[in-house]
Amino acid sequence: TGGNRVELVDGDHRLEAFKLLGRTTIPARIRQMTEAERQRHEIHANLIRNELTALDRTIFVGRLSDLFAAEHADARHGGDRKSKKWREKNQLANLANWSSFSKDAARRTGLAERSIRRTRELFDKLAPDAVALIRGTKVADNQAQLQALATMESADQVKLAREIAEGRAAN
């Protein structure tokens, strides 16, 4: 009302349960959030769900790391490999930034820090077009198969993902 907008970020299942019970009100916490805060909250809420596939978990952690990188310009993936001077000056700070990300993500999701790091690395290596093709396939819930796919060149990932999606390859 009056231009104010309220958006449900977390609690879809609770809301549906209240509706089924015929309830017209539900306890809620209304908070002002930036778009990045809303996305982070939604990702954290989804990451704790058990029914996520390995691919879904990878995508959520990847989106979370993208949000982190956008807010922390000094947290670069890998840093500047051309400049020894930059590495000497900034690489430890960069590692500390990503360590901080992994710790926070692990604390909020219940996943191990090592799992967060490995999942973020997997996200960086998977070609987006290949990801789109394998969603909903058995490979999407097979961590070992996803890691094997990630070792391939992007074009080869897409080619194999298409074979899998069309049922011409199982893995």
N, C-alpha and C positions, 0 to 999 in steps of 0.2 A: 504494500500500500504506500502511496505517496512516493513512489519511485524506489522504495526499499525492496531488496530482493533477498529472499531466503532460499538457500539451496541445500538439499540433503547431501551430505558428504559421506556419512557413514551411518549405517543402521537400517538399510533397506529391508533386511529380514525381520528385524524387530517391528518396523512399521507395518509390514504385511501381516505379521502375527497379531498385532493390535487390531488391524482391520478385520481379520478373520474372527476375532473375539467380539467384534461389534463396538469396540471402543472408539470414541470420537476424539480423545485426547491421548497424548503420549508424552512422557517426560522427555525433555530435550535440553541440550545445551546449545545456545546460540552464541556464536563467536564471530567477530570480524576477522577475516582472513584475506591475505593477498592471494592472487591466483597460484603462485608458487607454493604458499603454505597449504592451500586447499589440495593441490596435487600431491604434495608430500603426505598429508594426512590420509588421503585416499589410498595412496600406494602402501603406506604402513599398515592400514587396516586390511588391505587385500593380501599382503605378504604373510599375515599370520594364519590365513586360511589353509587347511590341509588339502583341499581338493584341487589346488593349483597344479598344473603340469610343470615339468622342469622348464619348458620354454616360457610359460607365463611368468614363472618366478624370475627367469633371466631377463625378460622384458621389463618387469617391474623394477628390479634392481638397476637395470640399465637406465631407465627413465629417472630413477632416484639419483643416480650418479650424474646424469646430465643436468638435473636441477642444481645439484651441488656445484658442479663445475661452472655453471652459469652465474652462480652467486659468489664464487671464489675464483676470480680471474687468475690468481696465482697457483691454482691447482690444475696444472696441465697434465694431460695424459702423456707421460713419458718425457716431457720437457723438451728443451731445445738440444737436439743431438749434435748440432753443428758447432756449437759454441762451448768449448771447454770452460771458458770463464763463467758463462751462465750456469753450467752444471755445478761448478765448484761453489758458486754463490747461492744457488737456489734449489738444487736437487734435494737436499735434506729437508728443506721447508716443504717442498712439493710432496715428498714421501710422508711427512708429518700430517699434511692436509688430508691425504687419502687414507692414512691410518685413522685419523679422526673420523672421517666419513664412515669407514668400516666399523669402527667401534660403535658409533651412534646408530647406524643401520642395524647392527647385530643386537644392540640393546632394545631397539624398538620392535624388532621382528621375531626375536627368539632364535634366529639363525646364528651360526658361529661366524666369527670375524673372517676366518679362512674361507668359509662358504660365500660370504659377501664378496671378498676379493676375487675368488675364482669365477663367480657368477658375473661380476662386472667385467672381467677380462673376456669371458665367453661372449657377452653381449657386444663388446667392441669388435669381436672377430666374425660374428655372424652377419652375413649380407641381409639387409632388410627385405629384399625381394625373396630370398630363400626362406626367411622367417614367415613371410606371408603365405608362402606355398605349403609349408609343413604344419601350419596350425591345424589342429584337428586330426592329425595323423598319429600313428603309434610312436613315431620318432619324436614328437613333441613332448612326450613324457619319458624319454630315455636319455638321461644325462650323458652316458657314454657315446651314444650316437650323435648327440648335439656337439659334443667335444670333437668327435671325429670329423663332422661336417665343417666345424670351424677351422680345422687345419688346412682346408682346401682354399684355393683362390676363389674370389667372389663369383666369377662367371661359372666356375665348376660347381660351386655350392648351389647356384640357381638351377643349373642343368640337372643335377642330382635331385634337388628338391622337387622339381617338376616331375621327374620320373617317379618319385615317391608319391606325390600328390595324385598322379594319374594311375597309380597302382601297378606301374611297370617295374618298380623296385621296392623291396621291403625295407631296406636300410642302406 
